[in-house]
Amino acid sequence: VNYNFHPLAVEDTIEQAPSKADRYGPHYFTTIEGLCLAAKADESQPVRVGGYHVAVFCAGPPLLDTVITIAQEDRSFAEDWPHAPVETEKDGATVAPPTAPLQV
C-alpha cells in the first residue's frame, strides 16, 4: 500500500512539530502535543506528569478511509516544562526526580 504522505507532514512527525492541522492535497494531517498523568499525588509525592506527541494522517482519495496515528514521548517536554516532576525510565527502572511543585 502506498499512501504518498507529503514530505512536510513526515518531517513534522519526525521533528515533533507543535500542535497544528494541515491539508496536503487529498490528505489531512494533524499533530497534537499533550500531557498525561504519570502518577497520582499522595501525601508524600506531588502529581507526576509526562508529555506525548501524536501525529495523525488521514489518507485519501478516493475515500478518506485510512487513519494512521503515531504516538511518541515528547522529546522536548523537560525543556518546555523545566519544573515539572517527571518520571523517566533508566535501564528499565522508573526513576522519579526530586520533587518540585508543578507551576502552571
FENSUL-V420082 format. One line per field, one symbol per residue. ss: DSSP state (2 for helix, 1 for strand, 0 for the rest). Layout:
BEGIN
ss=???
END
This chain:
BEGIN
ss=00000022222222200001111100111111111111100000000111111111111000000111111110002222000000111100111100000000
END
